[in-house]
Amino acid sequence: MIANASSSDGEFHPPSISDFFPPNILEGLGLPIEFTRINLVQVLATIVLVLVFVIGTRRMRMIPTRFQSIVEMGLDFVRVNIAHDLLGRKDGDRFLPLLTTMFFMILFMNITGIIPFLNIAGTSVIAVPLLLAVVSYVTFIYAGLRKSPKNFLKNSLFPSGVPPFLYIIVTPLEFLSTFIIRPVTLTLRLLMNMIVGHLMLVLFFSATQFFLFTADGLWKAFGVGTLAFGLAFTLFEMLVAFLQAYVFTILTAVYIQLAVAEEH
């Protein structure tokens, strides 16, 4: 996480976008794939996520253990506050596996950004946010076509109540808004938040390293301030990790709800 804050020239070197393009761990093994530290973080987050739910739901009891209670609280949060609240019980249960997987996958990959020795989010490269946005996009279209094969595209591109002569303007805008901008904004919102969060944390802690171990005299006092800001921003990143998982999942649920609405 901490970039080379100091070097032989004694100057401060801030973090850069190169943090998100780490070297290939498997280089030199002659394998036809590239596997970086970020890929390793993604794999570890996935393994931990699977283990948490396998262990938490393997031997469920009427009087739950503390760990089982935590897992159930997480599942109920998605079921009640996202799926049922937006889609109703029938459609909510129908899409609950997707929404639950999406929420916890994003949460666990986001939270790796503040875990020592990992220190980068699995969602801080475009592959994961883009994949999830495509899944959300395909599910939205599938839900709409399944609900109303004849009227879904018609109502999406030609909204009722608009004078016919305005469709030449409204229809292209609706197409861009509904079928282009939605997956793009889903991808970029998650990606940019994780990139900025990582850069800010690296900046604070690399500055702390520089001031405490390289700078001279009273400059060392600034290390206390940057360390305090770094710790505070770490807590903020915990909140951001949760909020980004929540926002991505709830927007997916909103898009599905719009697709299965009665007017479609």
C-alpha positions as CSV (number, residue, x, y, z in Angstrom):
1,M,0.0,0.0,0.0
2,I,2.7,2.4,0.9
3,A,4.4,3.7,-2.2
4,N,8.0,4.6,-2.3
5,A,7.6,7.7,-0.2
6,S,11.2,8.3,0.0
7,S,14.2,7.2,-2.0
8,S,17.9,7.9,-2.2
9,D,17.1,11.5,-3.4
10,G,15.2,12.2,-0.1
11,E,12.2,13.5,-2.0
12,F,8.5,12.6,-1.5
13,H,7.0,10.5,-4.2
14,P,3.2,10.4,-4.2
15,P,1.1,7.4,-5.3
16,S,0.2,7.1,-9.0
17,I,-2.1,5.3,-11.3
18,S,0.6,2.6,-11.7
19,D,-0.6,1.1,-8.4
20,F,-3.5,-0.4,-10.4
21,F,-1.2,-2.0,-12.9
22,P,1.0,-4.3,-10.7
23,P,3.5,-6.7,-12.2
24,N,2.5,-10.3,-13.1
25,I,3.1,-12.6,-10.1
26,L,3.4,-15.6,-12.5
27,E,6.0,-13.9,-14.7
28,G,8.8,-16.3,-15.5
29,L,6.7,-19.4,-15.1
30,G,5.9,-19.6,-18.8
31,L,2.1,-19.6,-18.2
32,P,-0.2,-18.1,-20.8
33,I,-2.1,-16.0,-18.2
34,E,-1.3,-12.9,-16.2
35,F,-2.1,-12.9,-12.5
36,T,-1.4,-9.8,-10.5
37,R,-1.7,-8.8,-6.9
38,I,-5.1,-7.4,-7.5
39,N,-6.2,-10.7,-9.0
40,L,-4.9,-12.4,-5.9
41,V,-6.9,-10.0,-3.7
42,Q,-10.1,-10.8,-5.8
43,V,-9.5,-14.5,-5.4
44,L,-9.0,-14.2,-1.6
45,A,-12.1,-12.1,-1.2
46,T,-14.1,-14.6,-3.1
47,I,-12.8,-17.5,-1.0
48,V,-13.5,-15.7,2.3
49,L,-17.0,-14.8,1.1
50,V,-17.8,-18.4,0.2
51,L,-16.4,-19.7,3.5
52,V,-18.4,-17.1,5.5
53,F,-21.7,-18.2,4.0
54,V,-20.9,-21.9,3.9
55,I,-19.9,-22.0,7.6
56,G,-22.7,-19.6,8.6
57,T,-25.5,-21.5,6.9
58,R,-24.2,-25.1,7.1
59,R,-25.7,-26.1,10.5
60,M,-28.4,-23.5,11.1
61,R,-30.1,-23.7,14.5
62,M,-33.4,-22.5,15.9
63,I,-31.4,-20.6,18.5
64,P,-28.7,-19.2,16.3
65,T,-25.1,-18.9,17.2
66,R,-23.5,-15.4,17.2
67,F,-21.9,-16.1,13.8
68,Q,-25.1,-17.4,12.3
69,S,-27.0,-14.4,13.6
70,I,-24.5,-12.0,11.8
71,V,-24.9,-14.0,8.5
72,E,-28.7,-13.9,8.9
73,M,-28.7,-10.2,9.6
74,G,-26.7,-9.6,6.4
75,L,-29.0,-11.8,4.3
76,D,-32.1,-10.2,5.8
77,F,-30.7,-6.7,5.1
78,V,-30.6,-7.4,1.4
79,R,-33.9,-9.4,1.4
80,V,-36.0,-6.8,3.3
81,N,-34.4,-3.5,2.6
82,I,-33.5,-4.0,-1.1
83,A,-35.4,-6.9,-2.7
84,H,-38.8,-6.8,-1.0
85,D,-38.8,-3.1,-0.4
86,L,-38.3,-2.3,-4.1
87,L,-39.6,-5.4,-6.0
88,G,-42.3,-6.7,-3.6
89,R,-42.2,-10.2,-2.2
90,K,-42.8,-12.2,-5.4
91,D,-40.3,-10.5,-7.7
92,G,-38.0,-9.8,-4.7
93,D,-37.7,-13.5,-4.0
94,R,-37.2,-14.2,-7.6
95,F,-34.2,-11.9,-8.0
96,L,-32.9,-12.2,-4.4
97,P,-30.1,-14.6,-5.2
98,L,-28.7,-12.2,-7.8
99,L,-29.0,-9.1,-5.5
100,T,-27.5,-10.9,-2.5
101,T,-24.5,-12.2,-4.5
102,M,-24.0,-8.8,-6.0
103,F,-24.1,-6.9,-2.7
104,F,-21.8,-9.2,-0.8
105,M,-19.4,-9.7,-3.7
106,I,-18.9,-5.9,-4.0
107,L,-18.8,-5.4,-0.2
108,F,-16.1,-8.1,0.3
109,M,-14.0,-6.9,-2.6
110,N,-14.3,-3.2,-1.5
111,I,-13.3,-3.9,2.1
112,T,-10.0,-5.4,1.0
113,G,-8.8,-1.9,0.3
114,I,-8.3,-1.3,4.0
115,I,-7.1,-4.8,5.1
116,P,-3.4,-4.8,6.0
117,F,-1.1,-6.6,3.4
118,L,-3.9,-6.5,0.8
119,N,-4.6,-2.8,0.8
120,I,-6.3,-2.5,-2.5
121,A,-9.9,-3.1,-3.5
122,G,-10.7,-5.9,-5.8
123,T,-13.1,-3.5,-7.5
124,S,-10.5,-0.9,-8.2
125,V,-9.8,-2.2,-11.7
126,I,-12.5,-2.0,-14.3
127,A,-13.0,-5.8,-14.9
128,V,-15.1,-6.4,-11.8
129,P,-17.3,-3.3,-11.9
130,L,-17.9,-3.8,-15.7
131,L,-18.8,-7.4,-15.2
132,L,-21.3,-6.6,-12.5
133,A,-22.8,-3.7,-14.6
134,V,-23.2,-6.1,-17.6
135,V,-25.0,-8.6,-15.3
136,S,-27.2,-5.8,-14.0
137,Y,-27.9,-4.6,-17.6
138,V,-28.7,-8.1,-18.9
139,T,-31.0,-8.8,-15.9
140,F,-32.8,-5.6,-16.5
141,I,-33.5,-6.4,-20.1
142,Y,-34.4,-10.0,-19.4
143,A,-36.8,-8.9,-16.7
144,G,-38.5,-6.4,-19.0
145,L,-38.8,-8.8,-21.9
146,R,-40.0,-11.6,-19.7
147,K,-42.7,-9.4,-18.2
148,S,-43.9,-7.9,-21.4
149,P,-42.2,-9.0,-24.6
150,K,-44.3,-6.7,-26.8
151,N,-44.4,-3.6,-24.8
152,F,-41.0,-3.4,-22.9
153,L,-39.0,-1.8,-25.7
154,K,-41.9,0.3,-26.9
155,N,-42.5,1.8,-23.5
156,S,-38.8,2.3,-22.8
157,L,-38.2,4.2,-26.1
158,F,-41.6,5.7,-26.7
159,P,-43.0,6.8,-23.3
160,S,-46.7,7.5,-23.2
161,G,-48.0,11.1,-23.0
162,V,-45.4,12.5,-25.3
163,P,-46.6,14.2,-28.5
164,P,-45.6,12.0,-31.5
165,F,-43.6,14.7,-33.2
166,L,-41.3,14.9,-30.2
167,Y,-40.3,11.2,-30.4
168,I,-37.6,12.1,-32.8
169,I,-35.9,13.9,-29.9
170,V,-37.2,11.8,-26.9
171,T,-36.5,8.3,-28.3
172,P,-32.7,8.8,-28.9
173,L,-32.4,10.3,-25.4
174,E,-34.4,7.5,-23.8
175,F,-32.2,5.0,-25.6
176,L,-29.0,6.6,-24.4
177,S,-30.3,7.0,-20.9
178,T,-31.8,3.6,-20.5
179,F,-29.5,1.3,-22.5
180,I,-26.1,3.1,-22.6
181,I,-25.7,5.5,-19.6
182,R,-27.0,3.1,-17.0
183,P,-24.3,0.4,-17.3
184,V,-21.6,3.1,-17.8
185,T,-22.5,5.0,-14.7
186,L,-22.8,1.8,-12.6
187,T,-19.3,0.8,-13.7
188,L,-17.7,4.2,-13.3
189,R,-19.3,5.1,-9.9
190,L,-18.0,2.0,-8.3
191,L,-14.6,2.0,-10.0
192,M,-13.8,5.7,-9.4
193,N,-14.7,5.5,-5.7
194,M,-12.4,2.6,-5.1
195,I,-9.6,4.2,-7.1
196,V,-9.8,7.5,-5.3
197,G,-10.1,5.8,-1.9
198,H,-6.9,3.8,-2.5
199,L,-5.0,6.8,-3.7
200,M,-6.0,8.9,-0.7
201,L,-5.0,6.2,1.7
202,V,-1.7,5.7,0.0
203,L,-1.1,9.4,0.0
204,F,-1.7,9.8,3.8
205,F,0.3,6.8,4.8
206,S,3.2,7.3,2.4
207,A,3.3,11.0,3.6
208,T,3.5,9.6,7.2
209,Q,6.4,7.4,6.3
210,F,8.2,10.3,4.6
211,F,7.7,12.8,7.4
212,L,8.6,10.3,10.2
213,F,11.5,8.5,8.7
214,T,13.0,10.9,6.0
215,A,12.1,14.5,6.9
216,D,14.3,16.4,9.3
217,G,13.5,18.6,12.3
218,L,10.0,19.9,12.9
219,W,8.8,18.4,9.6
220,K,8.5,15.1,11.5
221,A,5.5,16.6,13.4
222,F,3.5,16.6,10.2
223,G,3.7,12.8,10.3
224,V,1.4,12.8,13.3
225,G,-1.2,14.8,11.3
226,T,-1.0,12.6,8.2
227,L,-1.2,9.5,10.3
228,A,-4.4,10.8,12.0
229,F,-5.9,11.7,8.7
230,G,-5.0,8.3,7.3
231,L,-6.7,6.5,10.2
232,A,-9.8,8.7,9.9
233,F,-10.0,8.2,6.2
234,T,-9.7,4.4,6.8
235,L,-12.9,4.5,8.8
236,F,-14.5,6.6,6.1
237,E,-13.4,4.0,3.5
238,M,-15.2,1.3,5.5
239,L,-18.4,3.4,5.1
240,V,-17.7,3.9,1.4
241,A,-17.2,0.2,0.9
242,F,-20.6,-0.6,2.3
243,L,-22.4,2.3,0.6
244,Q,-21.0,1.5,-2.8
245,A,-22.2,-2.1,-2.4
246,Y,-25.6,-0.8,-1.3
247,V,-25.9,1.8,-4.0
248,F,-24.9,-0.6,-6.8
249,T,-27.3,-3.3,-5.6
250,I,-30.2,-1.0,-5.0
251,L,-29.8,0.7,-8.4
252,T,-29.9,-2.8,-10.0
253,A,-33.1,-3.5,-8.1
254,V,-34.6,-0.1,-9.2
255,Y,-33.8,-0.9,-12.8
256,I,-35.4,-4.4,-12.5
257,Q,-38.4,-2.8,-10.8
258,L,-38.8,-0.3,-13.7
259,A,-38.6,-3.2,-16.1
260,V,-41.3,-5.3,-14.4
261,A,-43.6,-2.3,-13.7
262,E,-47.2,-2.8,-14.9
263,E,-46.9,-0.2,-17.7
264,H,-44.2,-2.4,-19.3
